[in-house]
Amino acid sequence: MLCLCMPAAATAAATVAAVEMPAISMPPLPAGASGLAAMAQAAASMNAVADAAASGALDAMLELSLPPISMESVLALEAMANVSGGLGINATAPSASVDLALAAGAINVAAPALGQLGAAAASAVAPTGTLPIALAVNQAVSLTMGIDLAAPGAAAAIEANLQAALEASASVSASGSAAISLDVAMDIALAARAANAAIALGMDVAAPASFAASLEATMDLAVPPLSMPAPEMGAVAAGLGDLGLVLQAPGVGGIQAEINAPAMQAGAAALAGGMQAAVDATASLSADLAISANVNATLAAAMAAGGAASISAAVALGGLPSGLPSLGDMSLAASLSQSFEMAMSAPMMGGGPPCPNIFCVSGK
């Protein structure tokens, strides 16, 4: 069964409304705080390209002959992958249209309660000020560098990491392997995005006939309408995302856990201090990182798809066919579902026995 009923969403809203976050004193975030995440991603990209150059994979990728691939088709494929990950619906399955209709019906019935949930989440995190933003930056840096901004010595570690990435990038440029235009890099990255999305959907990109059949199966998908406007869904997802980050902060540990206000304030202070130190330590590096960030980032995206082999297999059809269905707001609903799960530690679209009450409108 795949179901989201209004009582369940209303219960989640009541649970969040009961959360009492302490007021957290956060100093103003430094001007370059948001840039830390971008610099960390740039460094990761440079390191990925340098590794590929050292192994010969970069040269193999630059030798690929890529057919034209439209951004529209890639976005459609990525939307299918997002819906698969967020709502558990396989767009290539024979039941895909029915599954989408059932999920949309359940979300539409629960829309008022989901709106209340989003408002409750925003109210719950309001006393924490800019803490959710700082936590989001820290999460991005941690994912790419493995460095916690609140830990002792974080600023020095980030500076060293960025310096090493710049040296690796310079070495690649000196070898001639990175003598590539942004346009070519964009073509490679677009093909890589298509390969990544197809792989996430379970498509066999190494078997052109099977890959083509999977794409053909999506051509007649019926995409149901959602009653909640896209901006409102985005706001609900953002509120739940912020709440999910705060619930993982030191001193909190989950929506049902007792909140330790002193520990939470201490953690926030350490994060703010570490962030300021990191901004100060890396200020002189931001311009150098920005120079090669675009090309390196696009090439790194290609590496994430498994390199030249996966990309060449994915485009063996001569490119993606035009006319792939756009899943519209269903992709945004999938992102909302992921934010819901992050905050509530439970899937929004849950499996289980059929719901006996009259609000249950979908199931399988």
C-alpha positions as CSV (number, residue, x, y, z in Angstrom):
1,M,0.0,0.0,0.0
2,L,1.2,3.5,-0.9
3,C,-0.8,6.0,1.1
4,L,-0.8,9.4,2.8
5,C,-4.0,10.1,4.6
6,M,-5.2,13.3,6.1
7,P,-5.4,12.1,9.7
8,A,-1.7,10.9,9.5
9,A,-0.6,14.3,8.1
10,A,-2.7,16.1,10.8
11,T,-1.1,14.0,13.5
12,A,2.4,15.0,12.2
13,A,1.4,18.7,12.2
14,A,0.2,18.4,15.8
15,T,3.5,16.7,16.8
16,V,5.5,19.4,15.2
17,A,3.3,22.2,16.8
18,A,4.1,20.7,20.2
19,V,7.9,21.1,19.7
20,E,9.3,23.9,21.9
21,M,12.6,25.0,20.6
22,P,14.7,27.3,22.9
23,A,15.7,30.8,21.6
24,I,19.2,30.4,20.2
25,S,21.5,33.4,20.1
26,M,23.4,33.3,16.8
27,P,25.6,36.1,15.7
28,P,25.0,37.4,12.2
29,L,26.4,34.9,9.7
30,P,29.6,36.2,8.0
31,A,29.3,37.6,4.5
32,G,31.1,34.6,3.0
33,A,29.2,31.9,4.9
34,S,27.2,30.6,2.0
35,G,30.3,30.6,-0.2
36,L,31.9,28.0,2.0
37,A,29.6,25.3,0.6
38,A,30.3,26.4,-3.0
39,M,34.1,26.4,-2.3
40,A,33.9,22.9,-0.8
41,Q,32.0,21.6,-3.8
42,A,34.5,23.3,-6.1
43,A,37.4,21.6,-4.3
44,A,35.7,18.2,-4.5
45,S,35.2,18.7,-8.3
46,M,38.8,19.7,-8.8
47,N,40.0,16.6,-6.9
48,A,37.7,14.3,-8.9
49,V,39.0,15.7,-12.2
50,A,42.6,15.4,-11.0
51,D,42.0,11.8,-10.0
52,A,40.4,11.1,-13.4
53,A,43.3,12.8,-15.2
54,A,45.9,10.7,-13.3
55,S,44.1,7.5,-14.2
56,G,43.6,8.3,-17.9
57,A,39.8,8.4,-17.5
58,L,39.6,12.1,-18.3
59,D,41.3,11.7,-21.7
60,A,38.9,8.9,-22.5
61,M,36.0,11.1,-21.7
62,L,37.3,14.0,-23.8
63,E,37.5,11.6,-26.7
64,L,33.8,10.7,-26.6
65,S,31.7,11.6,-29.6
66,L,28.4,12.8,-28.1
67,P,25.1,13.2,-30.0
68,P,23.0,16.2,-29.2
69,I,21.1,15.8,-25.9
70,S,18.4,18.3,-25.0
71,M,18.2,19.9,-21.6
72,E,14.4,19.3,-21.7
73,S,14.9,15.5,-22.0
74,V,17.5,15.4,-19.3
75,L,15.2,17.4,-16.9
76,A,12.4,15.0,-17.6
77,L,14.6,12.0,-16.8
78,E,15.8,13.6,-13.6
79,A,12.2,14.3,-12.6
80,M,11.4,10.6,-13.0
81,A,14.4,9.7,-10.8
82,N,13.3,12.2,-8.2
83,V,9.8,10.8,-8.1
84,S,11.2,7.3,-7.9
85,G,13.4,8.3,-4.9
86,G,10.9,10.5,-3.1
87,L,7.6,8.7,-3.7
88,G,8.7,5.2,-4.6
89,I,7.0,5.3,-8.0
90,N,8.8,3.6,-11.0
91,A,7.9,5.7,-14.0
92,T,8.8,2.8,-16.4
93,A,6.4,0.3,-14.7
94,P,3.1,-0.6,-16.4
95,S,1.3,0.7,-13.3
96,A,3.1,4.1,-13.3
97,S,0.1,6.2,-14.3
98,V,-2.1,4.5,-11.8
99,D,0.5,4.9,-9.1
100,L,0.9,8.6,-9.8
101,A,-2.8,9.1,-9.7
102,L,-3.2,7.3,-6.4
103,A,-0.3,9.3,-4.8
104,A,-1.6,12.6,-6.2
105,G,-5.1,11.8,-4.8
106,A,-3.7,11.1,-1.4
107,I,-1.6,14.2,-1.4
108,N,-4.5,16.3,-2.5
109,V,-6.7,15.1,0.3
110,A,-4.0,15.7,2.8
111,A,-3.0,19.1,1.4
112,P,-4.6,21.2,4.1
113,A,-2.9,19.2,6.8
114,L,0.4,19.4,4.9
115,G,0.0,23.1,4.8
116,Q,-0.5,23.2,8.6
117,L,2.5,21.0,9.0
118,G,4.7,23.4,7.0
119,A,3.5,26.3,9.0
120,A,4.1,24.4,12.3
121,A,7.6,23.5,11.1
122,A,8.4,27.1,10.3
123,S,7.1,28.3,13.7
124,A,9.1,25.5,15.5
125,V,12.4,26.6,14.1
126,A,11.8,30.4,14.3
127,P,13.4,30.8,17.8
128,T,16.6,29.3,16.4
129,G,17.2,32.3,14.1
130,T,19.8,31.6,11.4
131,L,20.8,28.2,12.9
132,P,19.2,26.2,10.1
133,I,21.2,28.2,7.4
134,A,24.4,27.6,9.3
135,L,23.5,23.9,9.7
136,A,22.8,23.6,6.0
137,V,26.2,25.1,5.1
138,N,27.9,22.8,7.6
139,Q,26.1,19.8,6.2
140,A,27.3,20.7,2.7
141,V,30.9,21.1,3.8
142,S,30.8,17.9,5.8
143,L,29.5,15.9,2.9
144,T,32.1,17.1,0.5
145,M,35.1,17.5,2.8
146,G,34.3,15.4,5.9
147,I,35.0,18.4,8.1
148,D,32.7,19.7,10.8
149,L,32.8,23.5,11.1
150,A,32.1,23.3,14.8
151,A,35.1,21.0,15.4
152,P,38.5,22.4,16.7
153,G,40.9,23.2,13.8
154,A,38.1,23.1,11.2
155,A,39.2,26.4,9.6
156,A,42.8,25.2,9.1
157,A,41.7,21.9,7.7
158,I,39.4,23.5,5.2
159,E,42.1,25.9,4.1
160,A,44.5,23.0,3.6
161,N,41.9,21.1,1.7
162,L,41.2,24.0,-0.7
163,Q,44.9,24.6,-1.2
164,A,45.5,21.0,-2.1
165,A,42.6,21.1,-4.6
166,L,44.0,24.2,-6.2
167,E,47.4,22.5,-6.6
168,A,45.8,19.4,-8.0
169,S,43.8,21.5,-10.5
170,A,47.0,23.4,-11.5
171,S,48.8,20.1,-12.1
172,V,46.0,18.9,-14.4
173,S,46.1,22.2,-16.3
174,A,49.9,22.0,-16.7
175,S,49.6,18.5,-18.1
176,G,47.3,19.7,-20.8
177,S,44.5,17.3,-19.9
178,A,42.2,20.1,-18.9
179,A,42.5,22.0,-22.1
180,I,38.8,21.9,-22.7
181,S,36.2,24.6,-23.3
182,L,33.2,25.1,-21.1
183,D,30.9,24.2,-24.0
184,V,32.5,20.8,-24.4
185,A,32.4,20.3,-20.6
186,M,28.7,21.2,-20.6
187,D,28.0,18.6,-23.3
188,I,29.8,15.9,-21.3
189,A,28.0,16.9,-18.1
190,L,24.6,16.9,-19.7
191,A,25.3,13.3,-20.9
192,A,26.5,12.4,-17.5
193,R,23.3,13.8,-15.9
194,A,21.2,11.6,-18.3
195,A,23.3,8.6,-17.4
196,N,23.0,9.3,-13.6
197,A,19.2,9.7,-13.8
198,A,18.9,6.5,-15.9
199,I,21.0,4.5,-13.5
200,A,19.0,5.9,-10.5
201,L,15.9,4.6,-12.3
202,G,17.3,1.1,-12.6
203,M,17.6,1.4,-16.4
204,D,20.3,-0.7,-18.1
205,V,22.3,2.0,-19.8
206,A,24.8,-0.6,-21.1
207,A,22.0,-2.3,-23.1
208,P,20.7,0.2,-25.7
209,A,17.6,-1.9,-26.7
210,S,16.5,-2.3,-23.1
211,F,17.3,1.4,-22.3
212,A,15.2,2.4,-25.3
213,A,12.3,0.2,-24.2
214,S,12.4,1.7,-20.7
215,L,12.1,5.2,-22.2
216,E,9.4,4.2,-24.6
217,A,7.4,2.9,-21.6
218,T,7.2,6.4,-20.1
219,M,5.9,8.2,-23.3
220,D,2.2,7.8,-22.4
221,L,2.4,8.6,-18.7
222,A,-0.6,10.5,-17.4
223,V,0.5,13.1,-14.9
224,P,-2.2,14.0,-12.4
225,P,-2.8,17.5,-11.1
226,L,-2.0,18.5,-7.5
227,S,-4.2,20.9,-5.6
228,M,-1.4,22.5,-3.5
229,P,0.3,25.3,-5.5
230,A,4.0,24.8,-6.3
231,P,5.1,27.8,-4.1
232,E,3.2,26.4,-1.1
233,M,4.7,22.9,-1.6
234,G,8.1,24.6,-1.8
235,A,7.5,26.5,1.4
236,V,6.3,23.3,3.2
237,A,9.4,21.4,2.0
238,A,11.7,24.2,3.1
239,G,10.1,24.4,6.6
240,L,10.4,20.7,7.0
241,G,14.0,20.7,5.7
242,D,15.0,23.4,8.3
243,L,13.3,21.5,11.0
244,G,15.0,18.3,10.0
245,L,18.4,20.0,10.2
246,V,17.7,21.5,13.7
247,L,16.4,18.2,15.0
248,Q,19.9,16.8,14.2
249,A,21.7,19.6,16.0
250,P,23.7,19.0,19.2
251,G,21.3,18.9,22.2
252,V,18.2,17.9,20.2
253,G,18.5,14.4,18.7
254,G,15.1,13.9,17.2
255,I,11.5,15.1,17.3
256,Q,10.5,13.0,20.3
257,A,13.7,13.7,22.3
258,E,14.0,16.1,25.2
259,I,15.8,19.2,24.1
260,N,19.0,20.2,26.0
261,A,19.0,24.0,25.6
262,P,22.5,24.7,27.0
263,A,24.0,22.0,24.7
264,M,22.1,23.3,21.8
265,Q,23.3,26.9,22.4
266,A,26.9,25.7,22.9
267,G,26.8,23.8,19.6
268,A,25.4,26.8,17.8
269,A,28.1,29.0,19.3
270,A,30.8,26.6,18.2
271,L,29.4,26.4,14.7
272,A,29.1,30.2,14.4
273,G,32.7,30.6,15.6
274,G,34.0,27.9,13.3
275,M,32.2,29.3,10.3
276,Q,33.7,32.8,10.9
277,A,37.2,31.3,11.3
278,A,36.7,29.3,8.0
279,V,35.5,32.4,6.1
280,D,38.5,34.4,7.3
281,A,41.0,31.6,6.5
282,T,39.7,31.0,3.0
283,A,38.8,34.6,1.8
284,S,42.0,34.8,-0.3
285,L,41.2,31.5,-2.1
286,S,37.7,32.2,-3.3
287,A,38.7,34.0,-6.5
288,D,41.2,31.3,-7.5
289,L,38.6,28.6,-6.9
290,A,36.0,30.4,-8.9
291,I,38.2,30.6,-12.0
292,S,38.1,26.9,-12.8
293,A,35.0,25.9,-10.8
294,N,32.6,25.7,-13.8
295,V,34.6,23.4,-16.0
296,N,35.8,21.2,-13.1
297,A,32.3,21.0,-11.7
298,T,30.8,19.8,-15.0
299,L,33.5,17.3,-15.6
300,A,33.2,16.0,-12.0
301,A,29.5,15.4,-12.7
302,A,30.5,13.2,-15.5
303,M,32.8,11.2,-13.2
304,A,29.9,10.6,-10.9
305,A,28.1,8.8,-13.7
306,G,30.8,6.2,-13.8
307,G,33.0,7.9,-16.4
308,A,33.2,7.5,-20.1
309,A,31.9,3.9,-20.2
310,S,28.5,4.8,-18.6
311,I,28.1,8.0,-20.6
312,S,28.9,6.4,-23.9
313,A,26.5,3.6,-23.2
314,A,23.7,6.0,-22.2
315,V,24.0,8.0,-25.4
316,A,24.4,5.0,-27.6
317,L,20.8,5.5,-28.8
318,G,22.0,8.7,-30.5
319,G,20.8,10.9,-27.7
320,L,17.6,10.9,-25.6
321,P,14.3,10.9,-27.5
322,S,12.3,14.1,-27.5
323,G,8.8,14.1,-26.0
324,L,9.7,12.4,-22.6
325,P,6.9,13.4,-20.2
326,S,7.5,16.1,-17.7
327,L,6.2,15.0,-14.3
328,G,5.5,18.6,-13.4
329,D,4.7,19.2,-9.7
330,M,5.0,15.5,-8.9
331,S,8.8,16.0,-8.7
332,L,8.3,18.8,-6.2
333,A,6.0,16.6,-4.2
334,A,8.8,14.0,-4.2
335,S,11.1,16.6,-2.7
336,L,8.5,17.5,-0.1
337,S,8.3,13.8,0.7
338,Q,12.0,13.7,1.3
339,S,11.9,16.7,3.6
340,F,9.0,15.1,5.5
341,E,11.0,12.0,6.1
342,M,14.1,14.0,7.2
343,A,12.0,15.9,9.8
344,M,9.7,13.1,11.0
345,S,12.0,10.1,10.6
346,A,9.2,8.4,8.8
347,P,8.2,8.2,5.1
348,M,5.5,10.6,4.0
349,M,4.1,7.9,1.6
350,G,4.1,4.9,3.9
351,G,3.5,1.3,3.4
352,G,1.3,-0.8,5.6
353,P,-2.1,-2.5,5.9
354,P,-5.1,-0.8,4.2
355,C,-6.3,2.2,6.3
356,P,-9.8,1.5,7.6
357,N,-11.0,5.1,8.0
358,I,-13.0,7.1,5.5
359,F,-10.1,9.4,4.7
360,C,-8.0,6.7,3.0
361,V,-8.3,7.4,-0.7
362,S,-5.5,5.4,-2.2
363,G,-3.7,2.2,-1.8
364,K,-2.1,-0.6,-3.7
